[in-house]
């Protein structure tokens, strides 16, 4: 990715947004929470600073979710059609996980890693070169240096389980 903007929208078009830069990192998460919340075999989440999102139309609504871990999880949805636009895991408020499939061109943000593959559906075949982890991974080993610098700059604790 090359520091370009990305646009996205909910299904009905009421909420539209722009990412002012590329995501720091992209997860394909196969955990059971993501499966049941999306109704699909995994969620593709583009991790980005909250300040890097500009709303260009509408205003998403926060929905608090229960999680298997007991940690707070807020999903920001279109109030009209209910499309999940991004999540704030752990209520950090400075970083969100944008649902990459709501981007106008989601192919520009493919997964860097597949996580929680212990609950991956058996009918999903990952590419041979996919970086896949049974649970989670070591951020310092997987993230590019520039992304780690951005992450550290927002002053949140490192991701983990």
C-alpha positions in Angstrom: 0.0 0.0 0.0 1.2 3.5 -0.8 -0.3 6.2 1.5 -3.4 6.8 -0.6 -6.9 7.5 0.5 -9.7 4.9 0.4 -13.4 5.6 0.2 -16.2 3.4 1.6 -19.9 3.3 2.3 -22.6 1.3 4.0 -24.9 -0.9 1.9 -27.6 1.8 1.5 -25.2 4.7 1.0 -26.4 6.8 4.0 -22.9 6.7 5.7 -19.9 7.4 3.5 -16.3 7.8 4.7 -12.8 8.3 3.6 -9.6 6.8 5.0 -7.0 9.5 4.7 -4.2 7.0 4.5 -3.6 3.3 4.1 -4.4 1.0 7.0 -1.5 0.0 9.4 -2.3 -3.7 9.0 -5.1 -5.9 7.8 -6.5 -9.0 9.6 -8.7 -11.7 8.2 -10.2 -12.9 11.5 -11.7 -16.4 11.7 -12.7 -16.2 15.4 -16.3 -17.3 16.3 -17.2 -13.7 17.3 -16.4 -12.4 13.8 -18.1 -15.3 12.2 -21.4 -14.8 14.1 -21.3 -11.0 13.9 -20.8 -11.0 10.1 -22.7 -14.1 9.2 -19.7 -15.2 7.2 -16.6 -17.4 7.6 -14.4 -14.4 8.6 -14.1 -10.7 8.9 -11.5 -8.6 7.0 -10.5 -5.8 9.3 -8.2 -2.9 8.3 -6.6 -1.4 11.4 -6.3 2.4 11.2 -6.1 5.4 13.4 -9.5 6.8 14.2 -8.3 10.3 13.3 -7.6 9.0 9.8 -11.3 8.5 9.1 -13.4 11.4 7.7 -17.1 11.0 7.5 -18.3 12.5 4.2 -22.0 11.6 4.7 -24.2 10.4 7.5 -23.2 9.4 11.1 -22.7 5.8 12.2 -24.3 4.5 15.4 -22.3 2.7 18.1 -23.6 -0.7 19.1 -22.0 -2.4 22.2 -21.3 -6.1 21.7 -20.7 -8.9 24.1 -17.6 -10.9 23.4 -16.3 -14.3 24.4 -13.2 -12.6 25.9 -15.4 -10.3 28.1 -13.5 -7.2 26.6 -15.6 -4.3 25.3 -16.3 -4.3 21.6 -18.2 -1.5 19.9 -19.4 -1.8 16.3 -20.2 1.4 14.4 -23.1 0.7 12.1 -25.2 2.6 9.6 -28.4 3.6 11.6 -30.5 3.0 8.4 -29.3 -0.3 7.0 -27.3 -1.7 9.9 -24.0 -2.3 7.9 -21.1 -2.7 10.2 -18.5 -0.1 9.2 -15.8 -0.4 11.8 -15.1 -1.8 15.3 -13.4 -0.5 18.4 -12.1 -3.6 20.2 -11.2 -2.8 23.8 -12.7 0.7 23.5 -9.3 2.3 22.7 -11.0 5.2 20.9 -7.8 6.0 18.9 -7.8 3.0 16.6 -10.5 1.2 14.8 -10.9 -2.0 12.7 -12.6 -0.9 9.4 -14.6 -3.6 7.8 -12.6 -3.7 4.6 -15.5 -5.1 2.5 -17.2 -1.7 3.0 -14.4 0.0 1.1 -15.3 0.9 -2.5 -12.2 -1.0 -3.6 -11.6 -3.7 -0.9 -9.0 -5.5 -3.1 -6.6 -2.6 -2.3 -6.5 -3.8 1.3 -5.9 -7.6 1.2 -5.3 -9.4 4.5 -1.7 -9.3 5.8 -2.5 -12.2 8.2 -5.2 -14.7 9.0 -5.8 -15.0 12.7 -7.8 -17.4 14.9 -7.5 -20.0 12.3 -8.3 -22.6 15.0 -11.9 -21.8 14.3 -11.5 -21.4 10.5 -14.3 -23.1 8.6 -13.1 -26.3 6.9 -14.5 -25.2 3.6 -12.2 -22.2 3.5 -8.8 -22.9 1.8 -6.1 -20.3 2.5 -3.4 -19.6 -0.1 -0.2 -21.5 0.4 1.7 -18.3 1.1 -0.9 -16.9 3.6 0.5 -15.8 6.9 -1.8 -17.7 9.2 -1.9 -18.1 13.0 -3.9 -20.5 15.1 -4.6 -17.7 17.6 -2.6 -14.5 17.3 0.9 -13.4 16.4 3.8 -11.3 17.5 3.2 -7.7 16.2 6.9 -6.8 16.3 7.6 -9.8 14.0 4.7 -9.3 11.6 4.0 -5.6 11.2 6.1 -3.3 9.0 8.3 -0.9 10.9 6.3 2.2 9.7 3.1 0.6 10.8 4.5 -0.1 14.3 5.6 3.5 14.5 2.1 4.7 13.7 0.6 2.3 16.2 3.0 3.4 19.0 2.3 7.0 18.2 -1.4 6.7 19.1 -0.4 5.5 22.5 -2.4 2.3 22.8 -1.4 -1.0 24.3 -0.1 -3.6 21.9 -2.7 -6.0 20.5 -2.8 -9.5 21.9 -5.2 -12.1 23.3 
